[in-house]
Amino acid sequence: MSADIDRRFEAYCEEITAALGHADRRAPAQWYLKGLMLPGERKSVEPMAARVRPDNVQSAHQSMHHLVAAADWSDRAVLAAVVRQVMPELLKAGRQCWWILDDTSHVKKGRHSVGVARQYCGRLGKQDNCQVAVSLSLATVRGSLPLDYGLYLPREWADDRARCRKVGVPREIKFRSKGEIARGQIEAAMAAGIARGVVLGDCGYGNEAAFRDWLTGQALPYMLGVRANTAVWWGEHQPAPVGEASGERPRKRVKRDACHKPLSVLKVARALPEQSWRTVSWRDGTKGQLSSRFARVRVRAANDDLARQEEWLLIEWPPGEAEPRHYWLSTLSEKTSFRKLVFNAMGRWMIERDYEELKSELGLSHYEGRNWRGFHHHATLCIASYGFLMLEKLRGKKNSRLQAPAIPQGFRPRGSLSDAAPQSDVHRLSPLRSRTSNRTHLASVSLLRQSLA
């Protein structure tokens, strides 16, 4: 590293390593963070040890492996140290922000790594053998940063305590839906005093009515995807009238009967007149403005027949398609403009590329261990590395270069191909090679994009 970036990296690491609890973890943690940021095809422990400590690879490998796979330190405390340094820069342009929920999948072979199961893999767009993590990110028009990251443990794992013991799953961890994991992450963010934002997420979160109701109870506005069969009260389709005695408290539930039934959001979309639909653009893409055809109406969610306030139903139905592509429910203000609704609905794009680069360039998916602690420790240090790079970008440091020491001639870590060969310097703020073979809808942009607006 150059002298300037070396000093900034040292200062950044001071606060990160202070959260690890023991002074002897400082050096391997710093090596690990540096190893993740240096160029190289594989970001597992031994190749990184060869890059950062070529004069003493075996010792560095042992220390770094122990730090990640065995050492008992708090992931949440380390992530909090990252947030303390990066969040002030993220919010310099104002406190308008988003809390973005997302699934991150890691394709895995075999069945012994913690949480591996045949489940939907977003990276492949189909069911496959993978691990899935739930994350909460803070995003602004300047950039984004993961605040929390936790493994989703499928029921087949949570119900098999012997299997969990083998990989060190804590006894208190029980099966939780993705919405329940997200709720815990949001509770932690509120307790930590993180600037509140509009909660964004796809239908994996929005379809849980209890989660939406909980967000409303926390005064957190949301824009959450829902599925086509989600039932709502709309237009003439309203609950059965119920007489209330004078002074009686409002009923908590509404009544439906043969003549008073909600309808699905798909049926709402089909019933809307042509004049309800508008073409709205939300941002510039690589080939011009991104736009689609949308409609919005005020509805009340009908789940469990609970009495709820009106909210927005936003529908995307591109021209020429047989059915709508997306539906969202949102508690943004009734006065929110059509364009702003669409911009919020499409806001999840702000972190998709970040996670693609966390996986392919910083090695988020490269951890080769099987246990619970190692999975989370590795992810935490990847996020910490990303936090430093984001901080460099936010501060306008355009000449940051990472330099790897010379690797011993002929050295090749176990299981590597060309990974241990000496690498040239890389400018982390310049465009990187895009790896989108499994996600063809993503545009090729730089790791730390210059603008999110």
Buried (B, 14 or more C-beta within 10 A) or exposed (E): BEEEBEEBBEEBBEBBBEBBBEEEBBBBBBBBBBBBBBBBBBBBBBBBBBBBBBEEBEEBBEBBBBBBBEBEBEBBBBBBBBBBBBBEBBBEEEEEBBBBBBBBBBBBEEEEBBBBBEBBBBBEEEEBBBBBBBBBBBBBBBBBBBBBBBBBBBEEBBEEEEBBEEBBBEEEBEEBBBBBBBBBBBEBBEEBEBBBBBBBBBBBBBBBBBBBBBBBEBEBBBBBBBEBEBBBBBEEBBBEEEEEEEEEEEEEEBEBEEEBBBBBBBBBBEBBEEEEBBEBBBBEEEEEEBBBBBBBBEBBBBBEBBEBEBBBBBBBBEEEEEEBEBBBBBBBEEEBEBEBBBBBBBBBBBBBBBBBBBBBBBBBBBBEBBBBBBBBBBBBBBBBBBBBBBBBBBEEBEEBEBBBEEBEEEEBBEEBEEBBEEBEEBEBBEEBEBBEEEBEEBEEBBBBBEEBE
